[in-house]
């Protein structure tokens, strides 16, 4: 069976202590903004494009992009011809601090995101953790559970990253 490599990037976009997520009204799944890295695209360019499309926020030079962890997982899938393939999905997770608000007029959702009823929200970190645990424990969708588990693991790494940076600042 063929193995296809897919590279993605996702953001923990932080504004005033809250984290941006999108929620699919159809499934109730919470997602971090981001997506697939296209050919000839850097992860930074992909992240800027995806955040503009999904949240209507233009990431500029003042919005520092900090990669802080990477996740790789295997996934079975079916291609356009109906053939079974393995996917190796590598996702780079970045932290971005911003002062900007969602701009619905600049959003450019895909037909799939529109069909899912995707909508952006700012959530406090404790609530995000609760929502992800709830998604893992109560949702029937394997898709929603899989992403929630991955995001919960990344969120734990994010908390560790924040604590480490706070210690470093305190030592200065």
Secondary structure, DSSP 8 states (H G I E B T S, - for coil): --EEEEEEEEEEEEETTEEEEEEETTT--EE-SEEE--TT--HHHHHHHHHHHHH-----TTS-EEEEEEEEEEEEEE-TTS-EEEEEEEEEEEEEE------TTT----HHHHHHTEEEEEEEHHHHHHHHHHHHHH---HHHHHHHHHHHHHHHHHHHHHHHHHHHHHH-
